[in-house]
Amino acid sequence: MSAEKVIRWKLNEVMARKRVKNKDLAEALSITENSVYRLRKVDEMPRLTPERLNGICAALNCQPGELLIYEPDNSGDKIVSIVNVA
């Protein structure tokens, strides 16, 4: 399987589209502006707790799906996922 990232994090784009500043999101999440800056500048989805993701969505008035985009891996490798549903 390829090491390419296929799920991209779009916090930077969503914040720009909604004209939300680092300072405003930092205040809403009770974190530092520097932490928001780091969250904005990564392309790969960061590890977030459900509470943090909920806070981001609430502050930006968006759905989690607006923060993510799936870009197919062009390497030709297939990703297989098996889900056991009880």
N, C-alpha and C positions, 0 to 999 in steps of 0.2 A: 504494500500500500504506500502511496506517495506521502511525503511529509508536507505537501502544500496545504495551506489552509483553505477550507471551502466555505466556512461560515464567517462572514465579515461583520464587525461591530460598527454601527453607524451613529453612535452617540454624538459625535462631532457634527454630522450632517443634520441630525434632528434638532440639536440645540441651535444651530445656525438658522435653520428654517423657521424655528419658533422664536428666534431672537432672544434666547435665554443666555445670560452671561454666567461665567464661571462662579462669580460671587453669589448670584441668585440661587443657583443649584446647590452650591456649598451650604448656604444658609438653610435651605429646605431639607438637606440631608444631614445637617449638623456635622459636616466634615470640612476640611480645609480647602481653600481654592486650589492649592497645589495638588491635592488628591483628585479634584475634578479635572484639572488640567491633564493629569496622567490618564484618567479614564477616557478623556476625549481623544488623546493622541495615539491610542493603540488601535490597530486594525483587527486584531484577533480578540474575540470576546473574552473579557477578563473573568476571573472567578468571582462570582457575586453571590451573596446570600439571597434567599428569597425576599428578605426584608429590604435589602438594599435595592434590588431590582424593583420591588413594589414602590419604594420611595422615589426612584428615578421616574418611573411611569406616572406616579401621582403628580410629581413636580412638573413634568413635561406634558401632562394630560395626553398620554399616548399609550398604545398597547405594546407589550414586549416585542411583538413581531415587527414593529416599526424600527426597532433598534438593531435588528439582525437582517442579513441578506445571505441567501445561499447562492454560492457561485460554484457551478460544477467543476470538478477536478478534471482537467483535460489530459491527464496522464494515461487514461485508458483503464486504470485500475477500477475495479468495482468494489464498493463498500457494501458488505453484507451485514445486516443486523437481524438478530433473532430475538423476538420478544415473546416471553412466556406469559400468556394471559390466562389467569385462573378463572 
